[in-house]
Amino acid sequence: MILDKLLEKKDLEIYIDTRIKRLLSINITQFPEKQRGKISERIKGRISELRELKKIIRQSRLKDMSKQYWRESSKDGEFK
């Protein structure tokens, strides 16, 4: 996976910025009208998650937050 090769904070930020730009460039009108709302919400959600990840990276909290998310999801039985 590409994230395995991105070791430095700046590399991760560049990847996130590029991913956000690609998501923003998606032309929603190319999809059937019935699906546009759902696709639009998914795009907004992904962009929101990427922005939150970028915030965590800038605060140098990536490892701490990764451990926290893992603990939370393992309690729910997702990673057992």
C-alpha positions, 0 to 999 in steps of 0.5 A, spaced: 500 500 500 502 507 498 501 509 505 507 504 507 512 508 503 510 514 506 514 515 512 515 522 513 509 527 515 510 532 509 509 526 505 503 524 508 500 531 508 502 531 500 498 524 499 492 527 503 492 534 499 492 530 492 487 525 494 482 531 497 484 534 490 482 528 486 475 527 490 474 534 489 475 534 481 470 528 481 464 530 476 458 528 480 453 529 473 457 523 470 453 519 475 446 517 474 441 522 478 439 517 483 446 515 485 448 523 485 446 524 492 449 518 495 456 519 491 456 526 493 455 524 501 461 519 500 465 524 497 464 529 503 465 524 508 472 521 505 474 529 504 472 530 512 476 524 514 482 526 510 482 533 513 481 530 520 487 525 519 491 531 516 490 535 523 492 529 527 498 528 523 500 536 524 499 535 531 504 529 531 498 524 534 498 519 529 501 513 533 497 515 539 490 516 535 492 509 531 492 506 538 486 509 541 482 507 534 485 500 534 483 499 542 476 502 540 474 497 535 477 491 538 472 492 544 467 492 538 469 486 536 472 488 529 479 486 530 478 479 533 
